[in-house]
Amino acid sequence: MSQIITGKTKLLGVIGHPVEHSLSPIMHNAAIAHLGLDYVYLPLPVHPDNLQAAISGFAAIDLVGFNITIPHKQAITPLITEISATAKAIGAINTVWRTSSSIWAGTNTDVEGFITPLQTYAQNWSEKTALVLGNGGAARAVVAGCAQLGFKETYVVGRNPTKLAEFIASWGNSALATQLLVRSWDKLPLLIPQAKVIINTTPIGMYPNVRESPLSDEEMGLLAADAIAYDLIYTPSPTKFLQQAQAKGATAIDGLEMLVQQGAAALKIWLQQPAPIDVMRQALQNYLSKG
């Protein structure tokens, strides 16, 4: 049954440029329908040049809250009055809500989205090593998540020495980076055997390049059989990276669960009640299976 939208329907959304690819409306509207609430979640295309005007407009039309995707996660920071400590440390915001008619608050639920699947495994993370492939924006939430879980050390590897140096310098004295180490990509043969969790934050292996992986078969062969391989990519599922890991006997986690969990955390903020996570997950699985 289609939702009936009236003048009383409250508005939520996601901004980005482009934004038509976002799966957030699918899972959020499924959750809203399940809860029987008079809300609607919309994709809102916002060009970078129009970001400030859009935020002012959202307050004017009484938007309850919104998510942020590429390329606005960093650019929106100066426009938000109240920013959580986690979002400040990461340098990016992905969820915003209003605390008054004119004040926007923001946080980053990507961190919660990342760590929630790992928390289902009983581990003493303080004795474990995490290995993060890539040093872009997605890696920042992963590093923060590893710090919250309390990993003994977190290695970030990248191919560009200048960007690696900038990555570690950007954390300053943040407590989220106390166990953070950066290494060049050629050090992977030494690091992979140590890793309890290896996380792919690069776009390598994403549709349509489904036969690609950030690691060669030889490199993945160094992964311990009791390790966890975590790919932030959710299309295809599993990625070649996860197929390689499963062939070694490792546990595989794909990016769909992170997408669901970060969305559920945002919805909880906006609605002030727990989100129906199973409904959100099933809605995405149904949609992706049709693709």
N, C-alpha and C positions, 0 to 999 in steps of 0.2 A: 504494500500500500504506500503510495507516495505521500510525503510529508506536505501538510498544508501550511504555507508560509503566509503570515498576516502582518499587520502593522505592529503587532506585539512581539513578534519573533525576535529573539536576541541574536546578535551577530558575533561570530568568531571567524577566524580565517588564517591564511598563511600568505606571507608576502615573499616575492622573489622575482628574479628576472633572468631567464623565463621561469614560470611557475606552473605551466600547464602539465608538466610531467609529474607533479607532486602526488603522492599516494595518500597524503594526510587527509584530504576531504573524504576519502573512502572509509578509512577507519574511524574518523571522528564522527561522521554523520551516522555510521552504523551504531556507534556507542550512544549517541544522542537519541536515536530512534528507540534503542533498547531501553533506555532510561525513561522514555516518555516525556522528554523535556522540549520546551518550545524554543529551541536554538537551531541555528544552521551554521555550518562551517564552510567558508567559501575560499577558493583560490583567488588571490588578489594580485594581479600583475602590477609591479611598481618599478618603473625605470629608475636607475640610480640617481639621475638628475632630479627626480621628483620625490625622493625619500622624505625629506623634511616636510614638504607639503602634504604628503600622504599621512604622516603621523599626526599632524594637526587636524587633518580631515577626519581621521578615525575618532579622535576625541569629539569632534563636532557631531558625528552621527551616532555616538554612544556605543562604539564597538567595545565589547566586553574584554577581548584579548585576542592575541594573534601569535602565530609562529613566524619565525624568520628563517629563510633559506638563502642560498647563494644568490647574489653576492653581498647581502646586507648584514651578515652576522657581526662583522666588525664595524661597519660604517654607521650602524644604528646607535652605537654606544653613547656618543655625545648627546643624543636626543632623548635618552632615558634618565630620569631623575634618580631613581633608587635601583642600584645594581647589586646583586648578591656577590658575596666574596668569591664564590666559585667562578662566576662569570667574569669578574674583574681579573682573576688570576689567569683564566684561559684567554681572555681578551676577546670573547665572543658571546653574543646573546642569541638564544633561539626561541625564547618564550617571553611574552610581555603581557602584562595585565594592568588595569588601572586601579590605583588606590584612592583616587578622588577624581573629580571632574577634569582636572588638568594635570595630574601626576601619573606618569607611567613608571611601572616597576618591571625589572627584567632579571632573568636568570638563565642558566644553561642546563636543560634537562638531558642533554646528550650524555652527560656524565652518569646520571642515574640509569639512563637507558643502556649504557655500556656495561655497567657493573652488575646490574640485576641478573642477567643470565649466569654470570660467573658465581654469584652468591648461592646458586642452587647446588654447587659442588662444595663438599666439606673439605676445606683446605686451610692449612696454616700458611697464609700468603706471606707472612713475615719471613718465611724461610725459602721463598720462591723467587725466581727471576722471570721478569716479563721482557719480551722482545717485540718492539714495535717497528714494523716495516713502513717507512715513509715519514716525512716530517712536515706535512702540510697542515691545513686547518683541522682536519679530522683527527690527526695525531694528538692535538692539544687536549681534546676531551678525553682521549684514551689515557694520556699521561696523568691527567687529573684523577681519572678513575682508578688507575693503578696505585696512585698515592693514597687515595681513600681506602682502598683495600689493604694497604700496608705492605706491598711487595718489598722484599729486601733490596732489590735494585731493578730499575727499568732502563733498558737499553733502547735507544732510538737510532735506527740506521737510515742513511740516505745516500744519494749518489753525488750530491753537490756540496762540497766542503763549506762554501760560503753560506749556503742556506742552513746547513747544520749548525754552524757557529751562531748564526742569527737566531736559530730556534732556541738553543740553550740560553743564550744571552737574554732573550725576551722574557724569560721567567723571573729574572732578577733574583731577589731573595725570597721568593715565594716558597712556603712550606710544601707546596705541591710538587716541587722539583728537587727536594733534598736528596733523593735517591736516583736522580736522573743522570744518565750518562749517554753521550752521543758517540757513535762510531761510524766509520765509512763502510760502504756496502761490501767491500772486499773482506771485512772482518766477520762476515756471516758464518763461515765454517767453524770459527771459534765460539761463536755465540749461540748458534742453534742448539747444540747438545746441552747447553746449560738451561735452556728456556723451559719453564713449566707451561707458560702461555705464550703463543706467538700470534701477533695480531697484524693483519693486513689492513692498513689504512690507505693504501694506494688505489687508484682506479683500475689497476691491471687485472684483467679477467672479467671486467664488467661487460654486459651485453653491449654491442654485438661481438666483442673480442673474447668469446667464451673459451677459446683454446689456449689462452695466455694465462700465465701465473707469474707472480713476482719471484718465485723460486724455481730453480731447475729441479728435476727429479733427484739429481745427485745431492743438491743442498737439502731438500726435504728429507732425503734418506738419513740425514744426521739427527732428525728430530726423535726424541724419546717416545716410545710407544705409549707411555702414560701421560703425555703432554696434551694440551688443549690448543687447537688451532681455531682462531676466531677471525672471520672475514667480515668486514663492515659492508661488503657488497651483498645484496639480496637477490639480484637477478644476473645470472641464472642461479639456481639452487639445486645442488651444490656447485660452487665454482670449481675450476680446475685446482686451485689452491687447496680447497677442502677435500677434493677427491684424492689428491696426493697425500694429504695428511691421514685420511681414513685408510688408505692403502698401507700406511705404517702402523695402523691400529690406534691412532690418536683420536681423541674426541673432537667433533666438529661443531662449531656454532656459526650460523650465518647472520647476516645483518638484519634480517627481518625482525628478529626478536628485539634488537636494539631499537629499531624503528618503532615497534609497538610500545616498548617500555618508556621511551622518551615521550611518546605521544600521550600515554596514560598519565605520566607525571604532569604534563602540561594541563591535561583535562581536569585533573584533580585540583590544580590551582584555580582554574577558571570556575569550576562548578562547585568547589568546596565539598566534594564527595568522591569516594573511590570510583575509578573508571572500570568498566567491564572489559578487562583485558582479553579474556577468551573471545568475546564478541569482536573486538578490534582485530585480533589475530586472524580469526576465521574469515572476516570480511576481506582482508588483504590476500589471504591464501586463495579464496574463491576468485578474486579479481585476477591475480597473477596466473592462476591455472587456466584462465580463459585466453590469456595472451599467447 
